[in-house]
Amino acid sequence: MHRDEAVGPTATPTATADASPDPDRQAAGPAGPVLGVLPLGAGLVLVGLGLAFLALRLRRG
């Protein structure tokens, strides 16, 4: 047996449904602009709530 010979069934490339997308079936994207991160104000509020929670825990304990 030579190294160039295949030792089993080989797969042949076939055309898939993704090769020619239907223009009527488009993926639905977001309708408006989407924020990837929280705004600065939301971050400051979360940090403030976290500090308040820690202060209450320290005061009770």
N, C-alpha and C positions, 0 to 999 in steps of 0.2 A: 504494500500500500504506500502510495506517495503522499507527501505532506500537502500537495496541492489538491488532492481529492477531498471532497466533503464526506464526513462520516455520518450523515443522517439527512433527513429532509431539510431542505433549506427554505426559508421564507422569501417570497417574492413580493416586492412592493405593489400594493393595490391602491386604486383611487379611493379616497374616503369622502364622506359627505362634507367635511370641512374644506376640501380642496376648492370647491366652488360654492361660496356662501350665497344663500338666497337673499336678494336685496330687500324683500319684504319682511324677512325675519332677522331683524337687527337686535343686538343685545340692548336691553333697556338700561340707560345710564341715569345718573342723577338729574333731576329736573332743574335744579338750581346749583349755585356754587356750594361746594362742600368744604368745610374747614377741616384741615388735617390735624390740627392741634387745638387745644383749648385756648381761649383768649387769656391775656395776662390777668384780667380781673377775676376770672374763675379760679385761676391758680392761687391768687392771693387769698381769696375766700377760703379755699380748701386748706391752705397753710394756716390761716387764722383759726379755723375750726379745729384743726389738729392740735395747735398750741393750747386752745381753750380746753380741749378734752384732756390733754396731759396735765394742765394746771389743776383741773378738778380732781383728777386721779391722785395727784400729789397731795392736794389739800385734804382729801378724805383719808388717805393712807397714812 
